[in-house]
Amino acid sequence: MASKSSNIVNRRRRKKQTVLAGVLLFTILWMSACSNEPKQVPPKTFDYIKPIPGPSEHVPPEIASKGQVLVGYSDCYSCHKEDKRSVGPAFKDIAKRYPVNEAYRDYLSKKIISGGSGSWGAAVMIPHPKLSLENAKAMVSYILSLRQ
C-alpha cells in the first residue's frame, strides 16, 4: 500500500514540476518577446502621383503667365502649394500626373469650376462656379506648364 501511495505522490510531484517548468518556460519566452524596444517598421511607400500616359503639347508662355496671375489672385494657394503637398496636391505633382493636352485642360478646368474629390485622396476641392471656363483653362495651363 505504501508503495502505491508513494507512486501517487511521486506522480503528483512530477506533474507539479512539469506544470511549473511549463509556466516558467512560458514566462521566459513571453518576457523575451515583450521587450520595451520599439520594432523598426519600414514606412510604406506608394506612388502618390500615378502619371497618366499621353502626348503633351507646349503651353504658350502668355497663357501660362495669365494663368499664374489668376492663380495668384484666387484662393488656390490656401489649399495648394507649388512644389509640396498641402491640403491638396502640389501644382508640380498635378503637372506630373496629367499630360498637357486639350482633353485634360478641359477636364481639369471643369473640375476647378465644379469642385470634387477622390483624385488625390480624401481632400475635397470646393467649387468655383463664378470662374469662367476660359480663365480656368488658363489656370490649368499654368499648372501643367510646371511639368518637369
C-alpha positions as CSV (number, residue, x, y, z in Angstrom):
1,M,0.0,0.0,0.0
2,A,2.9,2.4,0.9
3,S,4.3,1.8,-2.5
4,K,1.1,2.7,-4.2
5,S,0.6,5.9,-2.2
6,S,4.3,6.9,-2.8
7,N,3.7,6.3,-6.6
8,I,0.7,8.7,-6.4
9,V,2.7,11.3,-4.5
10,N,5.6,11.0,-7.0
11,R,3.3,11.4,-10.0
12,R,1.7,14.5,-8.4
13,R,5.1,15.9,-7.7
14,R,6.3,15.3,-11.3
15,K,3.0,16.7,-12.5
16,K,3.6,19.9,-10.4
17,Q,7.2,20.1,-11.6
18,T,6.1,19.7,-15.2
19,V,3.5,22.4,-14.8
20,L,5.9,24.7,-13.0
21,A,8.6,24.1,-15.7
22,G,5.9,24.9,-18.4
23,V,4.8,28.1,-16.6
24,L,8.5,29.2,-16.2
25,L,9.3,28.5,-19.8
26,F,6.2,30.4,-20.9
27,T,7.1,33.3,-18.7
28,I,10.7,33.5,-20.0
29,L,9.5,33.3,-23.7
30,W,6.8,35.9,-23.1
31,M,9.2,38.3,-21.4
32,S,11.7,38.0,-24.1
33,A,9.1,38.6,-26.8
34,C,7.7,41.7,-24.9
35,S,10.9,43.8,-24.8
36,N,10.4,47.5,-24.5
37,E,12.4,48.3,-27.6
38,P,10.1,49.6,-30.5
39,K,10.2,47.5,-33.6
40,Q,11.6,49.1,-36.7
41,V,8.8,49.0,-39.3
42,P,9.8,50.3,-42.7
43,P,7.5,53.0,-43.9
44,K,5.0,52.1,-46.6
45,T,5.7,53.7,-49.9
46,F,3.2,54.3,-52.6
47,D,3.0,56.1,-55.8
48,Y,1.2,59.3,-54.9
49,I,1.3,60.7,-58.4
50,K,0.5,57.9,-60.8
51,P,1.2,59.6,-64.1
52,I,-1.3,59.3,-66.9
53,P,0.3,58.4,-70.2
54,G,-0.4,60.5,-73.3
55,P,1.0,63.1,-75.6
56,S,1.9,66.5,-74.2
57,E,1.7,69.8,-76.0
58,H,3.6,73.0,-75.5
59,V,2.0,75.6,-73.2
60,P,2.3,79.1,-74.7
61,P,4.1,81.4,-72.2
62,E,1.5,84.2,-72.5
63,I,-1.3,81.7,-71.5
64,A,0.8,80.3,-68.6
65,S,1.6,83.8,-67.4
66,K,-2.1,84.8,-67.4
67,G,-2.9,81.6,-65.5
68,Q,-0.2,82.3,-63.0
69,V,-1.7,85.7,-62.3
70,L,-5.2,84.2,-62.0
71,V,-4.0,81.5,-59.6
72,G,-2.2,84.2,-57.5
73,Y,-5.4,86.2,-57.2
74,S,-7.6,83.2,-56.4
75,D,-7.9,81.1,-53.3
76,C,-5.8,78.3,-54.8
77,Y,-2.8,78.8,-52.5
78,S,-5.0,78.3,-49.4
79,C,-5.0,74.5,-50.3
80,H,-2.2,74.1,-52.8
81,K,1.5,74.9,-52.9
82,E,3.7,74.9,-56.0
83,D,6.1,72.2,-55.0
84,K,4.9,70.4,-51.9
85,R,1.7,68.8,-50.8
86,S,-0.6,70.7,-48.5
87,V,-4.4,70.2,-48.1
88,G,-4.4,69.4,-51.8
89,P,-1.7,68.1,-54.2
90,A,1.3,70.3,-55.2
91,F,0.9,72.0,-58.5
92,K,4.0,70.3,-59.7
93,D,2.5,66.9,-58.8
94,I,-0.6,67.7,-60.8
95,A,1.6,68.7,-63.7
96,K,3.5,65.3,-63.4
97,R,0.3,63.3,-63.4
98,Y,-1.6,64.9,-66.4
99,P,-0.5,65.2,-70.0
100,V,-0.6,68.7,-71.4
101,N,-3.4,68.4,-74.0
102,E,-6.8,69.9,-74.6
103,A,-8.7,66.9,-73.2
104,Y,-7.0,67.2,-69.8
105,R,-7.2,71.0,-69.8
106,D,-10.9,70.7,-70.3
107,Y,-11.3,68.0,-67.6
108,L,-9.2,69.9,-65.0
109,S,-10.9,73.2,-65.8
110,K,-14.3,71.7,-65.2
111,K,-13.0,70.1,-62.0
112,I,-11.9,73.5,-60.7
113,I,-15.3,75.0,-61.5
114,S,-17.4,72.2,-60.2
115,G,-15.1,71.1,-57.3
116,G,-14.7,67.4,-56.3
117,S,-12.7,64.9,-54.5
118,G,-11.1,61.4,-54.9
119,S,-8.4,62.0,-57.4
120,W,-5.8,62.8,-54.8
121,G,-7.2,61.2,-51.7
122,A,-9.9,62.3,-49.3
123,A,-9.4,66.1,-49.6
124,V,-12.3,68.0,-51.1
125,M,-11.8,70.9,-53.5
126,I,-14.6,73.5,-53.2
127,P,-16.4,74.5,-56.4
128,H,-15.6,77.8,-58.1
129,P,-18.8,78.4,-60.1
130,K,-18.1,82.1,-60.8
131,L,-14.8,81.3,-62.6
132,S,-15.2,81.3,-66.4
133,L,-14.1,78.3,-68.4
134,E,-11.5,80.4,-70.2
135,N,-9.9,81.6,-67.0
136,A,-10.0,78.1,-65.5
137,K,-8.2,76.8,-68.7
138,A,-5.6,79.5,-68.3
139,M,-5.0,78.5,-64.7
140,V,-4.7,74.8,-65.7
141,S,-2.3,75.7,-68.5
142,Y,-0.1,77.5,-65.9
143,I,-0.2,74.5,-63.5
144,L,0.5,72.0,-66.3
145,S,3.4,74.2,-67.5
146,L,5.2,73.3,-64.3
147,R,5.7,69.8,-65.6
148,Q,9.4,68.8,-65.4
